[in-house]
Protein backbone atom coordinates (compact mmCIF):
# COMPACT_ATOMS: atom_id res chain seq x y z
CA UNK A 1 0.00 0.00 0.00
CA UNK A 2 1.18 3.51 -0.68
CA UNK A 3 1.44 6.14 2.02
CA UNK A 4 -0.85 8.50 0.12
CA UNK A 5 -3.74 6.13 0.85
CA UNK A 6 -3.50 7.10 4.52
CA UNK A 7 -3.15 10.90 4.20
CA UNK A 8 -6.82 11.81 4.64
CA UNK A 9 -8.25 11.29 8.12
CA UNK A 10 -11.41 9.42 7.12
CA UNK A 11 -13.76 7.46 9.34
CA UNK A 12 -13.42 6.57 12.97
CA UNK A 13 -9.86 6.28 14.31
CA UNK A 14 -8.83 2.70 15.10
CA UNK A 15 -6.95 3.46 18.30
CA UNK A 16 -8.19 1.18 21.10
CA UNK A 17 -5.00 -0.83 21.49
CA UNK A 18 -6.43 -3.04 24.22
CA UNK A 19 -8.77 -4.60 21.62
CA UNK A 20 -6.18 -4.94 18.86
CA UNK A 21 -4.19 -8.19 18.72
CA UNK A 22 -0.59 -7.44 17.82
CA UNK A 23 -0.66 -3.66 17.35
CA UNK A 24 2.48 -2.39 15.63
CA UNK A 25 4.84 -0.42 17.89
CA UNK A 26 5.45 3.26 17.18
CA UNK A 27 8.68 3.84 15.28
CA UNK A 28 9.52 7.16 16.96
CA UNK A 29 12.68 6.84 19.04
CA UNK A 30 12.47 10.09 21.07
CA UNK A 31 9.93 12.87 21.38
CA UNK A 32 12.34 15.54 22.69
CA UNK A 33 15.90 16.63 21.90
CA UNK A 34 18.30 19.33 23.00
CA UNK A 35 18.51 20.86 26.44
CA UNK A 36 15.54 22.53 28.10
CA UNK A 37 16.15 25.91 29.74
CA UNK A 38 13.78 28.52 31.12
CA UNK A 39 15.49 31.48 29.45
CA UNK A 40 14.83 30.72 25.74
CA UNK A 41 13.48 33.81 24.01
CA UNK A 42 11.75 32.44 20.89
CA UNK A 43 9.38 29.59 20.12
CA UNK A 44 8.91 28.21 16.59
CA UNK A 45 5.92 26.03 15.68
CA UNK A 46 5.47 23.88 12.56
CA UNK A 47 1.75 23.84 11.68
CA UNK A 48 -0.10 22.02 8.84
CA UNK A 49 -2.34 23.92 6.42
CA UNK A 50 -4.99 21.15 6.29
CA UNK A 51 -6.33 18.26 8.37
CA UNK A 52 -4.27 15.16 7.70
CA UNK A 53 -2.77 11.90 8.96
CA UNK A 54 1.00 11.57 9.30
CA UNK A 55 2.55 8.12 9.43
CA UNK A 56 4.98 7.42 12.25
CA UNK A 57 7.84 6.68 9.85
CA UNK A 58 7.59 10.13 8.27
CA UNK A 59 7.38 11.75 11.72
CA UNK A 60 10.57 9.92 12.70
CA UNK A 61 12.27 10.92 9.45
CA UNK A 62 11.36 14.59 10.01
CA UNK A 63 12.49 14.40 13.66
CA UNK A 64 15.89 12.98 12.68
CA UNK A 65 16.37 15.63 9.97
CA UNK A 66 15.33 18.44 12.32
CA UNK A 67 17.56 17.23 15.15
CA UNK A 68 20.53 16.90 12.80
CA UNK A 69 20.07 20.39 11.33
CA UNK A 70 19.62 22.02 14.76
CA UNK A 71 22.62 20.22 16.25
CA UNK A 72 24.87 21.22 13.33
CA UNK A 73 23.76 24.86 13.28
CA UNK A 74 23.07 25.65 16.95
CA UNK A 75 25.05 23.10 18.93
CA UNK A 76 23.21 22.56 22.21
CA UNK A 77 21.34 25.89 22.31
CA UNK A 78 17.89 24.56 21.39
CA UNK A 79 15.06 22.41 22.67
CA UNK A 80 12.91 20.49 20.19
CA UNK A 81 9.81 18.43 20.87
CA UNK A 82 7.44 16.40 18.73
CA UNK A 83 3.94 17.49 19.73
CA UNK A 84 1.87 14.80 17.96
CA UNK A 85 1.68 11.14 18.90
CA UNK A 86 0.77 8.32 16.47
CA UNK A 87 -2.24 6.73 18.19
CA UNK A 88 -4.24 5.57 15.15
CA UNK A 89 -3.51 2.01 14.02
CA UNK A 90 -3.65 1.60 10.23
CA UNK A 91 -5.15 -1.54 8.68
CA UNK A 92 -4.66 -3.14 5.30
CA UNK A 93 -6.54 -5.97 3.63
CA UNK A 94 -3.61 -7.67 1.92
CA UNK A 95 -4.33 -9.30 -1.41
CA UNK A 96 -2.18 -11.88 -3.17
CA UNK A 97 -1.94 -11.64 -6.95
CA UNK A 98 -0.54 -14.10 -9.41
CA UNK A 99 -1.12 -17.72 -10.42
CA UNK A 100 -3.51 -19.66 -8.14
CA UNK A 101 -3.93 -16.65 -5.87
CA UNK A 102 -7.72 -16.99 -6.09
CA UNK A 103 -7.56 -19.96 -3.71
CA UNK A 104 -5.74 -17.96 -1.01
CA UNK A 105 -7.81 -14.78 -0.81
CA UNK A 106 -11.47 -14.03 -0.25
CA UNK A 107 -11.76 -10.60 -1.87
CA UNK A 108 -14.00 -8.27 0.11
CA UNK A 109 -15.42 -10.96 2.38
CA UNK A 110 -14.35 -10.21 6.00
CA UNK A 111 -12.06 -7.44 4.70
CA UNK A 112 -11.38 -5.73 8.06
CA UNK A 113 -7.61 -5.85 7.52
CA UNK A 114 -4.57 -6.48 9.68
CA UNK A 115 -2.58 -3.78 11.52
CA UNK A 116 0.27 -2.49 9.34
CA UNK A 117 1.42 0.74 10.99
CA UNK A 118 0.53 3.79 13.02
CA UNK A 119 -0.38 7.38 12.21
CA UNK A 120 -1.09 10.65 13.98
CA UNK A 121 -4.21 12.60 13.10
CA UNK A 122 -3.39 16.30 13.00
CA UNK A 123 -5.89 19.14 12.75
CA UNK A 124 -5.27 22.31 10.74
CA UNK A 125 -3.17 24.67 12.88
CA UNK A 126 -2.19 22.02 15.47
CA UNK A 127 1.59 22.07 16.08
CA UNK A 128 3.62 19.10 14.86
CA UNK A 129 7.03 20.31 16.08
CA UNK A 130 7.95 22.95 18.66
CA UNK A 131 11.45 24.44 18.84
CA UNK A 132 12.76 26.77 21.56
CA UNK A 133 15.83 28.89 20.75
CA UNK A 134 17.55 32.16 21.63
CA UNK A 135 17.14 35.25 19.43
CA UNK A 136 20.30 34.65 17.38
CA UNK A 137 19.19 31.13 16.37
CA UNK A 138 15.70 31.93 15.05
CA UNK A 139 16.64 32.01 11.37
CA UNK A 140 18.65 28.78 11.58
CA UNK A 141 15.82 27.03 13.42
CA UNK A 142 13.33 28.23 10.78
CA UNK A 143 15.51 26.76 8.03
CA UNK A 144 15.75 23.48 9.96
CA UNK A 145 11.94 23.34 10.30
CA UNK A 146 11.61 23.90 6.55
CA UNK A 147 13.89 20.90 5.93
CA UNK A 148 11.80 18.79 8.34
CA UNK A 149 8.56 19.88 6.66
CA UNK A 150 9.78 18.42 3.36
CA UNK A 151 9.83 14.97 4.99
CA UNK A 152 6.14 15.24 5.91
CA UNK A 153 3.04 14.98 3.66
CA UNK A 154 1.15 18.09 2.49
CA UNK A 155 2.12 21.73 3.20
CA UNK A 156 3.13 23.48 6.43
CA UNK A 157 3.80 26.98 7.74
CA UNK A 158 5.99 28.23 10.58
CA UNK A 159 4.97 30.60 13.37
CA UNK A 160 7.64 32.44 15.39
CA UNK A 161 6.62 33.64 18.88
CA UNK A 162 8.67 35.85 21.16
CA UNK A 163 8.39 34.28 24.63
CA UNK A 164 10.98 36.40 26.43
CA UNK A 165 9.73 37.49 29.86
CA UNK A 166 8.67 41.14 29.85
CA UNK A 167 10.49 43.31 32.36
CA UNK A 168 8.25 45.44 34.54
CA UNK A 169 9.50 48.99 34.70
Secondary structure, 3 states (H helix, E strand, C coil): CCHHHHCCCCCCCCCCHHHCCCCCCCCCCCCEEECCCCCCCEEEEEEECCCEEEEHHHHHHHHHHHHHHHHHHHCCCEEEEECCCCCEEEEECCCCCCCCHHHCCCCCCCCCCEEEEEEEEECCCCEEEEEEECHHHHHHHHHHHHHHHCCCCCCEEEEEEECCCCCCC
